[in-house]
Amino acid sequence: MMVQYYLRELLRGTVEPLLLFLIAELPMHGYHIIKELEKRSQGYLKFKASTIYSALRRLEEDGLVLSSWQQVPQKQRRRCYELTERGREILDTKLGEWQKFYIAVSKVINS
């Protein structure tokens, strides 16, 4: 139980930057984002749909992503998300912070 709580707390600050990163590569819809996170993390990152969609709404409200409805052949319409210029700026800042954090933690662990 403690491990799950710890993991949940670690993930809390990473959801939105991860979404920005994926959307920066290629505009995509929420379900695709969920599956891409799981695939790239080899199953480690498994988010509930409600977590991802809530984060996408916050990002849109903050002006970091835009959404539009797209018709998918022989399927329902899907809301597709793309990064705004402000979203790119925030992503660049976040990636820089992550790299510094990763380097610092690696130095502590590998000393």
C-alpha positions as CSV (number, residue, x, y, z in Angstrom):
1,M,0.0,0.0,0.0
2,M,2.8,2.4,0.9
3,V,4.5,1.7,-2.4
4,Q,1.4,2.5,-4.4
5,Y,1.0,5.8,-2.5
6,Y,4.6,6.7,-3.1
7,L,4.3,5.9,-6.8
8,R,1.1,7.9,-7.1
9,E,2.9,10.9,-5.5
10,L,5.8,10.6,-7.9
11,L,3.5,10.4,-10.9
12,R,1.4,13.4,-9.8
13,G,4.0,15.9,-11.0
14,T,4.8,14.1,-14.2
15,V,1.5,13.6,-15.9
16,E,1.2,17.0,-17.5
17,P,4.8,17.3,-18.8
18,L,4.5,13.8,-20.2
19,L,1.3,14.7,-22.0
20,L,3.0,17.9,-23.4
21,F,5.9,15.8,-24.6
22,L,3.8,13.3,-26.5
23,I,1.5,15.9,-28.0
24,A,4.5,17.9,-29.1
25,E,5.7,14.9,-31.2
26,L,2.3,14.3,-32.8
27,P,-1.2,15.7,-32.1
28,M,-3.2,12.8,-30.7
29,H,-6.4,11.9,-28.9
30,G,-6.6,10.9,-25.2
31,Y,-6.9,7.1,-25.7
32,H,-3.8,7.1,-27.9
33,I,-1.9,9.1,-25.3
34,I,-2.8,6.5,-22.6
35,K,-1.7,3.6,-24.8
36,E,1.5,5.4,-25.9
37,L,2.5,6.1,-22.3
38,E,2.0,2.5,-21.4
39,K,3.9,1.2,-24.4
40,R,6.9,3.6,-24.1
41,S,7.2,2.8,-20.4
42,Q,7.0,-0.9,-21.0
43,G,3.8,-1.1,-18.9
44,Y,5.2,0.9,-15.9
45,L,3.0,4.0,-16.5
46,K,-0.6,3.1,-16.4
47,F,-2.9,6.0,-16.0
48,K,-6.7,5.9,-15.6
49,A,-8.5,7.6,-18.4
50,S,-10.1,10.1,-16.0
51,T,-6.6,11.2,-14.9
52,I,-5.5,11.8,-18.5
53,Y,-8.6,13.6,-19.6
54,S,-8.6,15.8,-16.5
55,A,-5.0,16.7,-17.1
56,L,-5.8,17.4,-20.8
57,R,-8.6,19.8,-19.7
58,R,-6.3,21.6,-17.4
59,L,-3.7,22.0,-20.1
60,E,-6.3,23.3,-22.5
61,E,-7.6,25.8,-19.8
62,D,-4.1,27.0,-19.3
63,G,-3.6,27.6,-23.0
64,L,-0.9,24.9,-23.4
65,V,-2.9,22.7,-25.8
66,L,-5.7,23.1,-28.2
67,S,-8.3,20.5,-29.0
68,S,-10.5,19.9,-32.0
69,W,-12.9,17.1,-33.0
70,Q,-11.8,14.8,-35.8
71,Q,-13.8,12.2,-37.6
72,V,-12.1,8.8,-37.6
73,P,-13.2,6.5,-40.5
74,Q,-16.0,4.2,-39.4
75,K,-15.7,5.3,-35.7
76,Q,-17.0,8.0,-33.5
77,R,-15.4,11.4,-33.6
78,R,-12.4,11.9,-31.3
79,R,-11.0,15.0,-29.6
80,C,-7.5,15.5,-30.9
81,Y,-5.0,17.6,-28.9
82,E,-2.1,19.7,-30.2
83,L,0.5,21.9,-28.5
84,T,0.3,25.7,-28.6
85,E,3.3,27.9,-28.8
86,R,3.0,28.6,-25.0
87,G,2.8,24.8,-24.5
88,R,6.1,24.4,-26.4
89,E,7.8,27.0,-24.2
90,I,6.5,25.4,-21.0
91,L,7.6,21.9,-22.3
92,D,11.1,23.2,-23.0
93,T,11.4,24.6,-19.5
94,K,10.1,21.4,-17.9
95,L,12.5,19.2,-19.9
96,G,15.4,21.3,-18.7
97,E,14.2,21.0,-15.1
98,W,13.8,17.2,-15.5
99,Q,17.3,16.8,-17.0
100,K,18.9,18.7,-14.1
101,F,16.8,16.7,-11.6
102,Y,17.8,13.4,-13.2
103,I,21.5,14.3,-13.2
104,A,21.4,15.4,-9.6
105,V,19.6,12.3,-8.4
106,S,21.9,10.1,-10.5
107,K,24.9,11.7,-8.8
108,V,23.5,11.0,-5.4
109,I,22.6,7.4,-6.2
110,N,25.8,6.6,-8.0
111,S,28.2,8.2,-5.6
